[in-house]
């Protein structure tokens, strides 16, 4: 039995859930609304203030789908109630970040600025304090979208192992390498 799949999801106050007959789930809460298509083999029941997912057999595919969709639904419920936030830090001399609306303007040591458009579902905020590294903050209710956009921003200048320059997640520990050593 899937331990994750068996666990019921508690619906907080103010969250509405709709399950259509085509297994499309809509979760609406104070932070927004999310939709997810669920495999036709997985059965979803909403009783009292709990969501329960069940699978028809113990096939490997059904077990995998059971845990997957339970986790996705839990992330949706969490997202529409509390929301998600990712913070990224720009490490490097002259690295800058600013935003105008949902367009991110990055200076990352290239000969040109990089303009990155953030999806309208997310909010972006940049902080540039004197003596500290610039920080980009992404906020929204869709965990998958925030992770995807953060990974795309990071891919513009990945942290390198020798000096540690690049875009990293806040609190991320980088594995550093020793540079060349002088011979005799």
Buried (B, 14 or more C-beta within 10 A) or exposed (E): EBEBBBBBBEBEEEBEBEBEEEBEBBBBBEBBEBEBEBBEBBEBEBEEEEBBBEBEEEEEEBBBBBBBBBBBBBBBBBBBBEBBEBBBBBBBEEBBBBBEEBEBBBBBEEEEEBEBEBBEBBBBEBEEEEEEBBBBBBBBBBBBBBEEBBEEBBEBBEBBEEEEBBBBEEEEEEEEEEEEEEEE
